[in-house]
């Protein structure tokens, strides 16, 4: 089949992509969230000339086309290019799945299943006691067996949101959720190595089993210092888009757990390459999926097929209005698990009412 048209439906937060083929099929994907209207412009202006008219008949064609876009636009590496590529690439997976009558995970040899998820808090503006209370409540109502909390400050260089919050929230949450519930902590590039190691040793005392992005993410050597010094597994990589950079990160074992984000890195094919590289080095892959836009749907399919998937997948506990009503049959947590959507392609139907409210553009 040949790609006939590429359409975007965007606002500042989200950009949904629809691709239609010459044989009458269509597929939906999504660029990375946030400033998504800029990603839509990059998609139409820079990428559509490399995509329109191309033949796509199997997963290898999708992967090859994504890399063609990256190579052809090599003078513009980085986030916005990969965010736009992700919109095209994920729409092609949906299109191919609908054409073949298979879910995306089935195209890759897997099958839909229930995936265990951890409840991921996105808040640093919440008092430790309040965070502890809401996580304990969610444990009871939704059956979460693991949670992630925020420590430090986003790119804070050792500045906490308020003095002592990191040291307060970890024991408060641990008491509330009990020792049997797994606890993850995300520093979002918050610390220098010395402070990161100090915090890491405190986390180890409270049985935290996942220490995410302890140092500014470009500083691989800093992160490796932390990983080498601690017993707790160090995770990272959500921001990274360059596969050569990923190769170095994995080879030097800067992290113990890799976290590619399907929409940041340029699509499912590229995220799978990172997972495969990590698997060859005996490393776990726990993809980043921090909101309930389509990225979480994509990641559920990925978790169903990679052999080195972590036990739990990220699932936000925030009720973000900007992702509401994006697709029919919203994802539900039942007994700490979320089902991979069943049906052709991604297995979800985009809400046409959402599309009608967005800014529309087409390349054909």
N, C-alpha and C positions, 0 to 999 in steps of 0.2 A: 504494500500500500504506500502511496505517496502522501506527504503532508500538504494539505490544500490551503489551510488557513490557521492563523494563530490569533486568538482573541484574549484580551485581558479585561478584567473587571476589578478595579482597584479603588482603594482609599488610602489614607496615610498609614493605616495599620496593616491592611491585608491586600493581597493581589491574587485573585483566582485566575487561572489560565485555562482556556479551552482550546484544544487542537482538534481540527476536523481533517479526515483523510478523504482521498478521492473515491474510496469505496463506500462512503456513507457512514462511517463510524466517527465517534467523538469521545474525547477523554478529558478529564479535569485534573489539574494539578494546582500547585501553589508555590509562589516565590516565598522566601523567608519573610516573616512579619517585620513590621516597623519600617517606616519610610518606604513602604511598599510601592507607592506611586512612582518613586524614583526607579525602583527595580523594573517596573513596567516600561518606563521609558528606555532603559538599557536594553530590555528584551526586544522591543520593537526596532529600535534604532541600530543596535549593534549585532543582535543575534538572529533576528528573523531572516536576513539574507543568507545565513549559513544553514538554515533549517527548511525553509519553504521548498517544496518539490523533492525533498529527499525521501528515499525508500526506507521504510522501517517495518521489518517483518518478524523480528525476534529480539530477545533481550540484548544480544550482542550488538545489534544495530543501535539500540538506545544508548548503550554505553559508549559506542564509537562516536555517535553524534554529539554527546555531551563533551567528550574530549576534543572533538573538532572545534566546537565553540570556544573552549578554553584556549586551544592552540592558536586559532585564527585571531583571537583578541588578546594575544600574549602581551601586548603593550599596556593592557589594562587589567593586570592581575588583581586578585583579592575579592573582597566581600561582595560588592555590588554585582560584579560579573557572575560570581558563583550563585548568588541569590537569584538572579534572573535565569541562569541555566537550570536551576532547580525547578523553576516553574514549568519550563518546557519538558524537562526530563520526567518529572512526576506525571505530567499530563499524558505523556507517551506510554507510560506504564499502564495507566487507566485505560487508554485507548486500545492497547494491545490485549489487555485482559478481557475487555468487552468483545473484541473481535474473536478471541479464542474461547470465550465463555468460561474463563478461569479467573480466580482471584490472583492478585499479584504474588502472594506467597506461593500459590500453586504453580505459577509460571516458573518459580525458582525451585520447585521440587518439594515445597512444604505443604502444609494444610492449615486452615484456620483452627486456632485453639485458644484456650483461656491463658492469658499471660499474667503472672503475678506482678503487681505494681507497688511502688512505694509512694506514699503521700508526700508530695514535694511542696514545701512552703516557699513562697516567693517574697516573704515579708521580713524586713528588718526594722519596721516602724512599730513592732508589736512588743509589748513587755514580756519578759520570760514567763511569768505566771500565766498570762493570757495565752501565749503560744502553747504552753504545756497543757492547759485546759482544753483547747480546741483539738489538739492532737489526740489526747486521751478520749475525747468524745468521738472523733472520727474512727478511732480504733474500734469502738463499740458499735457504731452505726454502720460502718462500711467494711469492717473486717481487715483493715490494713495491718500487715505484719512488719512493716518497715516505714520509716519516715525520714525526710531530709529537712534540716533546718539551716538557716543562714547565720553565719558567724562573721566577725570582722566587719569590713565595709567594702563596697564594690570599688576596686582599685584604690583602696584606702591607704596603702603604704603605712600600715601599723596603726591607723586611726580607726577605732571602733565607732559605731554609731553613737554610743555614749560610753564613757569610761566604765569598764568592767562588764559590759553586756555579754561578751563571749563567755567569760568565766561564770556568769550567772545563768545563761540560758541552757547550757549543756546539762548541768546537774538537775535543773528544774524539769527539763523534758524527760530525762532519764527516769526520774522518780515517778513522773506521771504515766509513762507508757510501759514501765516495767523492764526488767532485764531480758525478757524473752523476745521483745520487739527490737528489730535491728534499727540502728540509728546512724544516719549519714549526716555529714556536715559539709557545707559549701562556703568557702571563703571568697569566691569571686575575685581572685587576683589580689587579695587584701593585704598580704604580708611580705616582708623581706624574709630571706631564709632563716635567720636567727629567730625571729618572732614566730615564723611558721612552725619551726621545730618545737619551740616552747609550747605553742598551742597544741601541736600534734601530740605531745606527750601527755598533756591534760586530757585530750580526747581519748587517748589509749586507756587512761585510768577509768573512763566511763564507758568503755566497751564500744566506742564508735568504730564502725567497720569500713568507712569510706570517707576519705578526706579530699574534697574536690577543689581544684584550682587554688592551692595555698598561696602561690606567688603570681605576680603579673605574668599572664600567659605567654608573652613573647620571650620571657627569660627562661629558656629550657634548662640552662645550667643551674639556675636557682632552684627550679622545681626538682631537678635530679638530686640536688643536695638534700632536699627535704625527703624525697623518696628513699634515698640511701640511708638516712639517719633514723627512720621510723619503722616500726613494725606494721602500723596501720597502712593499708593500701592507699596510694595517692592516685587520684583520677584527674583527667584533663583532656583538652582538645576540642571542646565545643566550638571555639572561635576559629579554628584552623581550617584553611581551605586548600592549601597547596599540598599535593600528594608527595612531592619530594621532601617537604618539611615533615610530613607525617612519617615518611620512611626514616628520616634522621631521628625523630622523636622516639620511635619504636626501637630502632637499633641501639640507641644509647640508653634505653629504658628510663627515660625521663619521668614516665608515669607507670603505674602498675595496671591501670584500667583506662582504656581509650574510650572517648565520648564524642564521636563524630555526630554532628547534627545534619540530618538529611537535607534540610532547606538551606543551611549555611554553606555546606561543602559543595553543593552543586548537584544534588539528587541522590537517589537510592543507589545507583550504580557505583558512584564514587565512595559513598559510605560503605558499601559492601567491600570495596577494595581495601579500605582501612581495616575493616573487621578481619579480612583475610590475612593482611600483613600481621596484624596483632596475633591472630591464631597461630601463624607460623612461628611466632616467638613465645607461644604459651601464655598469651595475655588475654584477659577478659575484655569484652566490648559491652559497654552499657551506654547506648546512644542517648544524646541529649534531646529532650522533648519537653519544653518548658511551658507549653500552653495548649489549649484544646482546639486550636485550629487544625488544619489537615496534617500538620507535622506529626501529631500523635497517632493519627490513623496510619500514616506511612511507617512510623516506627514500630507499631504493632506487627505489621507484615514483616518487617525486617527481623524482629525478635523471633518470629516463628520459623526462620530459616537459617540463621547463623549458628554454627556449632559452638561458638565461644561466648554466647550471650550470658550476661550476668543473670542472677536469679530473679532480680526485680527490675522492672522498667519504670522510668520516671513518669509520674502522673500528677499534674498540678492539683492542689486542693483549693486554688483560688477560683472564684466565679467571675471571670473576666467578661464584661458585657460585650466587648468587641469580637469575641468568638461565638457568642450566643446565636443560635438559629442559622449558623452557616451551612450546616448539613442536617438532613433528616436523621432520626433515630440517634440522638446523642449517646456518646459512650457512657456506660454505667459501670461503677465499681461494685462488684458483688463478691462478698467474702474475700476481699483483697485482690480480686482478679478482674481483668477486663478482656472481653472476647474480641479476637480479631474479627472485624466486620466480614460477614460472608456475602458472597455474590461476585459477579464479574468485576474486574479491575480492583479499585480500592474498596468496593463493597458499600459505598455510601452515595447518597443522592444529594447534590448541591441544591440548596434552597434558592429557587428562581427569584423569590422576593428579595433576597440579599443581592443577587446579581443586578436587579433592576435599579437598586439604589446606588450602585457603584459607577465610577467613571469608566466608560467603554472605549476600547480602541481595537482595531483589527489590522492585521497584516496578511495579505494574500497575493 
